[in-house]
Amino acid sequence: MIKKIAIACDHAGFETKEKLKLWLSQQGYIINDFGTYSNESTDYPDYAHPMAFSVEKHESDIGISLCGSGNGINMAANKHQGIRSALCWKKELAELARLHNDANVCALPARFITFDEAKEIVTAFLNTVFEGGRHIARINKIPLKQTNE
């Protein structure tokens, strides 16, 4: 059961992040906010990495990240071997990311979705359970394995 959510953004996602934090807190979720903490221009990797570490170390159950397009913060989070971050701009993508890919971070494109759409996407992400089965072998192949070659 998801209880703790790590959340991070750059300046473009700040306003949506703040609204999501309040909305999620009102539903009883514990929020670990990794910034940013204003609309001042900043670099998304500075916030994506601490959020991703929190999810990797199981200090947070899942992560939510936001930047203008969602792409940059998604790329930064996916540098972590224990992260499966999915860029979601529709609820169906959030459902499939969890159902088939066992995604543990939902990246949102803050400049391209409304707050109501963000809530719908996050709700789908939180309420969809990994299907398992044929998908397990696929997701187990995602982390980069070091070789001596």
mmCIF file of the C-alpha atoms, coordinates in Angstrom:
data_MODEL
# 
_entry.id   MODEL 
# 
loop_
_atom_site.group_PDB 
_atom_site.id 
_atom_site.type_symbol 
_atom_site.label_atom_id 
_atom_site.label_alt_id 
_atom_site.label_comp_id 
_atom_site.label_asym_id 
_atom_site.label_entity_id 
_atom_site.label_seq_id 
_atom_site.pdbx_PDB_ins_code 
_atom_site.Cartn_x 
_atom_site.Cartn_y 
_atom_site.Cartn_z 
_atom_site.occupancy 
_atom_site.B_iso_or_equiv 
_atom_site.pdbx_formal_charge 
_atom_site.auth_seq_id 
_atom_site.auth_comp_id 
_atom_site.auth_asym_id 
_atom_site.auth_atom_id 
_atom_site.pdbx_PDB_model_num 
ATOM 1   C CA . MET A 1 1   ? 0.000  0.000   0.000   1.00 0.00 ? 1   MET A CA 1 
ATOM 2   C CA . ILE A 1 2   ? 1.332  3.421   -0.970  1.00 0.00 ? 2   ILE A CA 1 
ATOM 3   C CA . LYS A 1 3   ? 1.686  5.781   1.983   1.00 0.00 ? 3   LYS A CA 1 
ATOM 4   C CA . LYS A 1 4   ? 4.844  7.848   1.426   1.00 0.00 ? 4   LYS A CA 1 
ATOM 5   C CA . ILE A 1 5   ? 5.294  9.885   -1.737  1.00 0.00 ? 5   ILE A CA 1 
ATOM 6   C CA . ALA A 1 6   ? 8.514  11.620  -2.772  1.00 0.00 ? 6   ALA A CA 1 
ATOM 7   C CA . ILE A 1 7   ? 7.870  14.708  -4.873  1.00 0.00 ? 7   ILE A CA 1 
ATOM 8   C CA . ALA A 1 8   ? 10.255 16.951  -6.806  1.00 0.00 ? 8   ALA A CA 1 
ATOM 9   C CA . CYS A 1 9   ? 10.154 19.618  -9.481  1.00 0.00 ? 9   CYS A CA 1 
ATOM 10  C CA . ASP A 1 10  ? 11.948 22.487  -11.108 1.00 0.00 ? 10  ASP A CA 1 
ATOM 11  C CA . HIS A 1 11  ? 10.583 26.029  -11.324 1.00 0.00 ? 11  HIS A CA 1 
ATOM 12  C CA . ALA A 1 12  ? 8.136  25.128  -14.112 1.00 0.00 ? 12  ALA A CA 1 
ATOM 13  C CA . GLY A 1 13  ? 6.457  22.503  -11.946 1.00 0.00 ? 13  GLY A CA 1 
ATOM 14  C CA . PHE A 1 14  ? 6.506  24.411  -8.667  1.00 0.00 ? 14  PHE A CA 1 
ATOM 15  C CA . GLU A 1 15  ? 2.901  25.660  -8.603  1.00 0.00 ? 15  GLU A CA 1 
ATOM 16  C CA . THR A 1 16  ? 1.452  22.284  -9.610  1.00 0.00 ? 16  THR A CA 1 
ATOM 17  C CA . LYS A 1 17  ? 3.703  20.507  -7.102  1.00 0.00 ? 17  LYS A CA 1 
ATOM 18  C CA . GLU A 1 18  ? 2.467  22.714  -4.277  1.00 0.00 ? 18  GLU A CA 1 
ATOM 19  C CA . LYS A 1 19  ? -1.174 22.034  -5.199  1.00 0.00 ? 19  LYS A CA 1 
ATOM 20  C CA . LEU A 1 20  ? -0.515 18.297  -5.479  1.00 0.00 ? 20  LEU A CA 1 
ATOM 21  C CA . LYS A 1 21  ? 1.200  18.250  -2.070  1.00 0.00 ? 21  LYS A CA 1 
ATOM 22  C CA . LEU A 1 22  ? -1.828 19.829  -0.409  1.00 0.00 ? 22  LEU A CA 1 
ATOM 23  C CA . TRP A 1 23  ? -4.300 17.591  -2.246  1.00 0.00 ? 23  TRP A CA 1 
ATOM 24  C CA . LEU A 1 24  ? -2.331 14.401  -1.474  1.00 0.00 ? 24  LEU A CA 1 
ATOM 25  C CA . SER A 1 25  ? -1.816 15.376  2.174   1.00 0.00 ? 25  SER A CA 1 
ATOM 26  C CA . GLN A 1 26  ? -5.565 15.870  2.530   1.00 0.00 ? 26  GLN A CA 1 
ATOM 27  C CA . GLN A 1 27  ? -5.965 12.252  1.380   1.00 0.00 ? 27  GLN A CA 1 
ATOM 28  C CA . GLY A 1 28  ? -3.640 11.021  4.122   1.00 0.00 ? 28  GLY A CA 1 
ATOM 29  C CA . TYR A 1 29  ? -0.416 10.532  2.158   1.00 0.00 ? 29  TYR A CA 1 
ATOM 30  C CA . ILE A 1 30  ? 2.921  11.452  3.736   1.00 0.00 ? 30  ILE A CA 1 
ATOM 31  C CA . ILE A 1 31  ? 4.815  13.757  1.380   1.00 0.00 ? 31  ILE A CA 1 
ATOM 32  C CA . ASN A 1 32  ? 8.608  13.947  1.193   1.00 0.00 ? 32  ASN A CA 1 
ATOM 33  C CA . ASP A 1 33  ? 9.250  17.206  -0.688  1.00 0.00 ? 33  ASP A CA 1 
ATOM 34  C CA . PHE A 1 34  ? 12.651 17.390  -2.389  1.00 0.00 ? 34  PHE A CA 1 
ATOM 35  C CA . GLY A 1 35  ? 12.091 20.845  -3.911  1.00 0.00 ? 35  GLY A CA 1 
ATOM 36  C CA . THR A 1 36  ? 12.288 23.189  -5.583  1.00 0.00 ? 36  THR A CA 1 
ATOM 37  C CA . TYR A 1 37  ? 10.703 25.632  -3.196  1.00 0.00 ? 37  TYR A CA 1 
ATOM 38  C CA . SER A 1 38  ? 9.969  28.619  -5.456  1.00 0.00 ? 38  SER A CA 1 
ATOM 39  C CA . ASN A 1 39  ? 9.321  29.750  -9.035  1.00 0.00 ? 39  ASN A CA 1 
ATOM 40  C CA . GLU A 1 40  ? 12.946 30.897  -9.354  1.00 0.00 ? 40  GLU A CA 1 
ATOM 41  C CA . SER A 1 41  ? 14.757 29.295  -12.306 1.00 0.00 ? 41  SER A CA 1 
ATOM 42  C CA . THR A 1 42  ? 16.601 26.145  -11.301 1.00 0.00 ? 42  THR A CA 1 
ATOM 43  C CA . ASP A 1 43  ? 17.944 22.840  -12.655 1.00 0.00 ? 43  ASP A CA 1 
ATOM 44  C CA . TYR A 1 44  ? 15.707 19.747  -12.461 1.00 0.00 ? 44  TYR A CA 1 
ATOM 45  C CA . PRO A 1 45  ? 18.523 17.203  -11.795 1.00 0.00 ? 45  PRO A CA 1 
ATOM 46  C CA . ASP A 1 46  ? 19.204 18.902  -8.448  1.00 0.00 ? 46  ASP A CA 1 
ATOM 47  C CA . TYR A 1 47  ? 15.751 17.735  -7.291  1.00 0.00 ? 47  TYR A CA 1 
ATOM 48  C CA . ALA A 1 48  ? 15.245 14.596  -9.382  1.00 0.00 ? 48  ALA A CA 1 
ATOM 49  C CA . HIS A 1 49  ? 18.233 12.776  -7.897  1.00 0.00 ? 49  HIS A CA 1 
ATOM 50  C CA . PRO A 1 50  ? 17.344 13.161  -4.190  1.00 0.00 ? 50  PRO A CA 1 
ATOM 51  C CA . MET A 1 51  ? 13.738 12.156  -4.998  1.00 0.00 ? 51  MET A CA 1 
ATOM 52  C CA . ALA A 1 52  ? 14.962 9.092   -6.919  1.00 0.00 ? 52  ALA A CA 1 
ATOM 53  C CA . PHE A 1 53  ? 17.334 8.086   -4.097  1.00 0.00 ? 53  PHE A CA 1 
ATOM 54  C CA . SER A 1 54  ? 14.409 8.255   -1.659  1.00 0.00 ? 54  SER A CA 1 
ATOM 55  C CA . VAL A 1 55  ? 12.394 5.836   -3.809  1.00 0.00 ? 55  VAL A CA 1 
ATOM 56  C CA . GLU A 1 56  ? 15.393 3.561   -4.453  1.00 0.00 ? 56  GLU A CA 1 
ATOM 57  C CA . LYS A 1 57  ? 16.139 3.309   -0.729  1.00 0.00 ? 57  LYS A CA 1 
ATOM 58  C CA . HIS A 1 58  ? 12.443 2.635   0.046   1.00 0.00 ? 58  HIS A CA 1 
ATOM 59  C CA . GLU A 1 59  ? 12.218 5.777   2.166   1.00 0.00 ? 59  GLU A CA 1 
ATOM 60  C CA . SER A 1 60  ? 9.299  6.694   -0.121  1.00 0.00 ? 60  SER A CA 1 
ATOM 61  C CA . ASP A 1 61  ? 6.931  4.231   -1.791  1.00 0.00 ? 61  ASP A CA 1 
ATOM 62  C CA . ILE A 1 62  ? 6.721  6.098   -5.087  1.00 0.00 ? 62  ILE A CA 1 
ATOM 63  C CA . GLY A 1 63  ? 7.791  9.393   -6.617  1.00 0.00 ? 63  GLY A CA 1 
ATOM 64  C CA . ILE A 1 64  ? 6.105  12.186  -8.512  1.00 0.00 ? 64  ILE A CA 1 
ATOM 65  C CA . SER A 1 65  ? 8.253  14.574  -10.536 1.00 0.00 ? 65  SER A CA 1 
ATOM 66  C CA . LEU A 1 66  ? 7.390  17.656  -12.551 1.00 0.00 ? 66  LEU A CA 1 
ATOM 67  C CA . CYS A 1 67  ? 9.133  19.961  -14.977 1.00 0.00 ? 67  CYS A CA 1 
ATOM 68  C CA . GLY A 1 68  ? 7.945  21.942  -17.986 1.00 0.00 ? 68  GLY A CA 1 
ATOM 69  C CA . SER A 1 69  ? 7.744  19.063  -20.463 1.00 0.00 ? 69  SER A CA 1 
ATOM 70  C CA . GLY A 1 70  ? 8.326  16.269  -17.945 1.00 0.00 ? 70  GLY A CA 1 
ATOM 71  C CA . ASN A 1 71  ? 11.144 14.974  -20.133 1.00 0.00 ? 71  ASN A CA 1 
ATOM 72  C CA . GLY A 1 72  ? 14.202 16.352  -18.363 1.00 0.00 ? 72  GLY A CA 1 
ATOM 73  C CA . ILE A 1 73  ? 13.235 15.359  -14.837 1.00 0.00 ? 73  ILE A CA 1 
ATOM 74  C CA . ASN A 1 74  ? 12.148 11.952  -16.161 1.00 0.00 ? 74  ASN A CA 1 
ATOM 75  C CA . MET A 1 75  ? 15.534 11.407  -17.830 1.00 0.00 ? 75  MET A CA 1 
ATOM 76  C CA . ALA A 1 76  ? 17.410 12.400  -14.668 1.00 0.00 ? 76  ALA A CA 1 
ATOM 77  C CA . ALA A 1 77  ? 15.352 10.045  -12.474 1.00 0.00 ? 77  ALA A CA 1 
ATOM 78  C CA . ASN A 1 78  ? 15.835 7.165   -14.910 1.00 0.00 ? 78  ASN A CA 1 
ATOM 79  C CA . LYS A 1 79  ? 19.625 7.364   -14.478 1.00 0.00 ? 79  LYS A CA 1 
ATOM 80  C CA . HIS A 1 80  ? 19.039 5.508   -11.197 1.00 0.00 ? 80  HIS A CA 1 
ATOM 81  C CA . GLN A 1 81  ? 19.113 1.718   -11.580 1.00 0.00 ? 81  GLN A CA 1 
ATOM 82  C CA . GLY A 1 82  ? 16.227 1.193   -9.157  1.00 0.00 ? 82  GLY A CA 1 
ATOM 83  C CA . ILE A 1 83  ? 13.934 3.710   -10.827 1.00 0.00 ? 83  ILE A CA 1 
ATOM 84  C CA . ARG A 1 84  ? 11.349 3.127   -13.516 1.00 0.00 ? 84  ARG A CA 1 
ATOM 85  C CA . SER A 1 85  ? 10.075 6.636   -14.204 1.00 0.00 ? 85  SER A CA 1 
ATOM 86  C CA . ALA A 1 86  ? 7.261  7.091   -16.705 1.00 0.00 ? 86  ALA A CA 1 
ATOM 87  C CA . LEU A 1 87  ? 6.295  10.326  -18.434 1.00 0.00 ? 87  LEU A CA 1 
ATOM 88  C CA . CYS A 1 88  ? 2.510  10.516  -18.100 1.00 0.00 ? 88  CYS A CA 1 
ATOM 89  C CA . TRP A 1 89  ? 0.281  13.150  -19.685 1.00 0.00 ? 89  TRP A CA 1 
ATOM 90  C CA . LYS A 1 90  ? -2.899 11.031  -19.705 1.00 0.00 ? 90  LYS A CA 1 
ATOM 91  C CA . LYS A 1 91  ? -4.372 8.778   -17.037 1.00 0.00 ? 91  LYS A CA 1 
ATOM 92  C CA . GLU A 1 92  ? -4.208 5.797   -19.386 1.00 0.00 ? 92  GLU A CA 1 
ATOM 93  C CA . LEU A 1 93  ? -0.430 6.168   -19.616 1.00 0.00 ? 93  LEU A CA 1 
ATOM 94  C CA . ALA A 1 94  ? -0.184 6.262   -15.814 1.00 0.00 ? 94  ALA A CA 1 
ATOM 95  C CA . GLU A 1 95  ? -2.300 3.107   -15.567 1.00 0.00 ? 95  GLU A CA 1 
ATOM 96  C CA . LEU A 1 96  ? -0.200 1.241   -18.128 1.00 0.00 ? 96  LEU A CA 1 
ATOM 97  C CA . ALA A 1 97  ? 3.059  2.455   -16.570 1.00 0.00 ? 97  ALA A CA 1 
ATOM 98  C CA . ARG A 1 98  ? 2.054  0.836   -13.285 1.00 0.00 ? 98  ARG A CA 1 
ATOM 99  C CA . LEU A 1 99  ? 0.198  -2.174  -14.726 1.00 0.00 ? 99  LEU A CA 1 
ATOM 100 C CA . HIS A 1 100 ? 2.824  -3.312  -17.247 1.00 0.00 ? 100 HIS A CA 1 
ATOM 101 C CA . ASN A 1 101 ? 6.065  -1.556  -16.210 1.00 0.00 ? 101 ASN A CA 1 
ATOM 102 C CA . ASP A 1 102 ? 5.746  -1.393  -12.410 1.00 0.00 ? 102 ASP A CA 1 
ATOM 103 C CA . ALA A 1 103 ? 6.751  2.280   -12.668 1.00 0.00 ? 103 ALA A CA 1 
ATOM 104 C CA . ASN A 1 104 ? 7.757  3.770   -9.349  1.00 0.00 ? 104 ASN A CA 1 
ATOM 105 C CA . VAL A 1 105 ? 7.972  7.419   -10.461 1.00 0.00 ? 105 VAL A CA 1 
ATOM 106 C CA . CYS A 1 106 ? 5.353  9.393   -12.369 1.00 0.00 ? 106 CYS A CA 1 
ATOM 107 C CA . ALA A 1 107 ? 6.796  12.321  -14.341 1.00 0.00 ? 107 ALA A CA 1 
ATOM 108 C CA . LEU A 1 108 ? 4.339  15.073  -15.224 1.00 0.00 ? 108 LEU A CA 1 
ATOM 109 C CA . PRO A 1 109 ? 4.646  17.772  -17.929 1.00 0.00 ? 109 PRO A CA 1 
ATOM 110 C CA . ALA A 1 110 ? 3.502  20.749  -15.842 1.00 0.00 ? 110 ALA A CA 1 
ATOM 111 C CA . ARG A 1 111 ? 3.268  23.187  -18.769 1.00 0.00 ? 111 ARG A CA 1 
ATOM 112 C CA . PHE A 1 112 ? 1.054  20.860  -20.806 1.00 0.00 ? 112 PHE A CA 1 
ATOM 113 C CA . ILE A 1 113 ? -1.557 19.624  -18.321 1.00 0.00 ? 113 ILE A CA 1 
ATOM 114 C CA . THR A 1 114 ? -4.080 21.284  -16.040 1.00 0.00 ? 114 THR A CA 1 
ATOM 115 C CA . PHE A 1 115 ? -4.148 20.683  -12.303 1.00 0.00 ? 115 PHE A CA 1 
ATOM 116 C CA . ASP A 1 116 ? -7.316 18.600  -12.744 1.00 0.00 ? 116 ASP A CA 1 
ATOM 117 C CA . GLU A 1 117 ? -5.515 16.453  -15.310 1.00 0.00 ? 117 GLU A CA 1 
ATOM 118 C CA . ALA A 1 118 ? -2.539 16.122  -12.935 1.00 0.00 ? 118 ALA A CA 1 
ATOM 119 C CA . LYS A 1 119 ? -4.872 14.878  -10.187 1.00 0.00 ? 119 LYS A CA 1 
ATOM 120 C CA . GLU A 1 120 ? -6.470 12.376  -12.573 1.00 0.00 ? 120 GLU A CA 1 
ATOM 121 C CA . ILE A 1 121 ? -3.057 11.076  -13.697 1.00 0.00 ? 121 ILE A CA 1 
ATOM 122 C CA . VAL A 1 122 ? -1.708 10.819  -10.153 1.00 0.00 ? 122 VAL A CA 1 
ATOM 123 C CA . THR A 1 123 ? -4.888 9.066   -8.965  1.00 0.00 ? 123 THR A CA 1 
ATOM 124 C CA . ALA A 1 124 ? -4.515 6.480   -11.725 1.00 0.00 ? 124 ALA A CA 1 
ATOM 125 C CA . PHE A 1 125 ? -0.825 6.023   -10.881 1.00 0.00 ? 125 PHE A CA 1 
ATOM 126 C CA . LEU A 1 126 ? -1.519 5.541   -7.175  1.00 0.00 ? 126 LEU A CA 1 
ATOM 127 C CA . ASN A 1 127 ? -4.461 3.188   -7.622  1.00 0.00 ? 127 ASN A CA 1 
ATOM 128 C CA . THR A 1 128 ? -3.109 0.856   -10.314 1.00 0.00 ? 128 THR A CA 1 
ATOM 129 C CA . VAL A 1 129 ? -1.322 -2.314  -9.199  1.00 0.00 ? 129 VAL A CA 1 
ATOM 130 C CA . PHE A 1 130 ? 1.431  -4.060  -11.171 1.00 0.00 ? 130 PHE A CA 1 
ATOM 131 C CA . GLU A 1 131 ? 0.009  -6.984  -13.142 1.00 0.00 ? 131 GLU A CA 1 
ATOM 132 C CA . GLY A 1 132 ? 3.146  -9.128  -12.853 1.00 0.00 ? 132 GLY A CA 1 
ATOM 133 C CA . GLY A 1 133 ? 3.143  -12.255 -15.012 1.00 0.00 ? 133 GLY A CA 1 
ATOM 134 C CA . ARG A 1 134 ? 4.818  -11.837 -18.390 1.00 0.00 ? 134 ARG A CA 1 
ATOM 135 C CA . HIS A 1 135 ? 5.948  -8.324  -17.446 1.00 0.00 ? 135 HIS A CA 1 
ATOM 136 C CA . ILE A 1 136 ? 8.275  -9.426  -14.635 1.00 0.00 ? 136 ILE A CA 1 
ATOM 137 C CA . ALA A 1 137 ? 10.986 -10.777 -16.932 1.00 0.00 ? 137 ALA A CA 1 
ATOM 138 C CA . ARG A 1 138 ? 10.831 -7.586  -19.017 1.00 0.00 ? 138 ARG A CA 1 
ATOM 139 C CA . ILE A 1 139 ? 11.224 -5.156  -16.138 1.00 0.00 ? 139 ILE A CA 1 
ATOM 140 C CA . ASN A 1 140 ? 14.015 -7.285  -14.666 1.00 0.00 ? 140 ASN A CA 1 
ATOM 141 C CA . LYS A 1 141 ? 15.986 -6.580  -17.863 1.00 0.00 ? 141 LYS A CA 1 
ATOM 142 C CA . ILE A 1 142 ? 15.746 -2.785  -17.458 1.00 0.00 ? 142 ILE A CA 1 
ATOM 143 C CA . PRO A 1 143 ? 18.591 -2.148  -14.966 1.00 0.00 ? 143 PRO A CA 1 
ATOM 144 C CA . LEU A 1 144 ? 22.012 -1.954  -16.588 1.00 0.00 ? 144 LEU A CA 1 
ATOM 145 C CA . LYS A 1 145 ? 24.137 -4.941  -15.612 1.00 0.00 ? 145 LYS A CA 1 
ATOM 146 C CA . GLN A 1 146 ? 27.873 -4.368  -15.300 1.00 0.00 ? 146 GLN A CA 1 
ATOM 147 C CA . THR A 1 147 ? 30.109 -6.776  -17.237 1.00 0.00 ? 147 THR A CA 1 
ATOM 148 C CA . ASN A 1 148 ? 33.846 -7.327  -17.228 1.00 0.00 ? 148 ASN A CA 1 
ATOM 149 C CA . GLU A 1 149 ? 34.098 -7.092  -21.000 1.00 0.00 ? 149 GLU A CA 1 
# 
